Amino acid sequence: MASSQTSFRTWAELDKDALRHNLAELRRHLSEQVQVMAVVKANAYGHGVEWVVRALRGEVEWFGVANLEEAKEIASLASGNAILVLGPALPEERAALVEGGFTPVISDFEEARAYAALGGKAGVGVHLAVDSGMGRLGVWETEAVELAKACQTLRGLRITGVGTHLPVADEDDDYTLQQMGRFRSLVNELRSMHLFDGPVHIENSAGAIGFPSDAEDLVRAGLMLYGASPRAEFQEKLLPVLQWKARVTLVRSMATGRTVSYGRTFVIPQASRVATVSVGYADGYSRHLSNRGAEVLIQGIRCPLLGRVTMDQIMVDVTAVPSVVVGEEVVLLGRQGDQEVTAWELARKSETIPWEIFTGIGRRVIRMNAVR
């Protein structure tokens, strides 16, 4: 983690207090007995997985990752936490996953049998993934009891948790309530038959916010921890964890009729001052923001993006900021003065979602602690 932005062309400032604040708000929203899994896949949603895990390892019970490589990356940092690998492992990854002490998910008997063969006398603890409407992984809900029964015949395997995923908890409350009701009935049936022993988890960030009383034993919190709420009613309680910045590298006067960037898609309507800024789509500043009304902040003033985003640079209109100089700080995502560019704003203007905005921030962007 870097400690100074003096020579950086583009960097992200990370606020540990904001991260912990968001976790505290989640815990206040839930029943006291509900545990929290911090989802840190995809480089902790672009925030820097090492930084996030170090900040939260004493604050949460679980970490959730997408695959074996991510689990291995945080293993030494999260030695006191359970790590759930949320995605299916490739056959050649299963042995390393078991050896690492990570918890895999299973969706079918083939996976269960493969893990059982690796379990030895102690057995491998796995979570049964149930497909109750997401269609991505898991045993279909009506076939889950049959699979759980079959798993009981395997000596080297123990079902130590059951989970499912909510596909529309931020869009369709009626469907989500029906889905959770079906899943709760399934869990009760599995429990009555003593087919598993361990936590039940169903809710992601949107589910935890919208339906706190239905959280079961464990929630998988991702986006909300990083300060963006998937449900608008909770946004005011959260603080942004990340600010993304760059620098002005050039300031020029441009006459009426001049064009800007590839494709000559933007024509200067009147004499303007134009700044070149040291960030581009190779850093994760999406090309889809081109000619979509995107703005950056300079001296607390919104400055429009001009023309197409290029690989390493963007151009912005700084006519309204006459004192701008080379080297000046530019806020791409975050607050400056009374103005703020949020992940939701960038997502709307690039026709995507905040998850993609965060995870798209590239490796050239230096992550550092926020300076207070």
ABEGO torsion letter per residue (X at the ends): XBABAAABABBBBBBAAAAAAAAAAAAAABBAABBBBBBABGGGGGAEAAAAAAAAAAABABBBBABAAAAAAAAAAAAABBBBBABBBBAAAAAAAAAAGBBBBBABAAAAAAAAAAAEAAEBBBBBBBBAGAGABEBBAAAAAAAAAAAAABAABBBAEBBBBBAAAAABAAAAAAAAAAAAAAAAAAAAAGABBEBBBABBAAAAAABAAAAEABBBBBAAAAGBBABAAAAAABBBABBBBBBBABBBBBBBGBBBEBGGABBBABBBBBBBBBBBAAAGBBAAABGAGBBBBBGGBBBBBBEBBBAABBBBBAAABAABBBGBBBBABEBBEABBBBAAAAAAAAGBBAAAAAAABBAABBBBBBBX
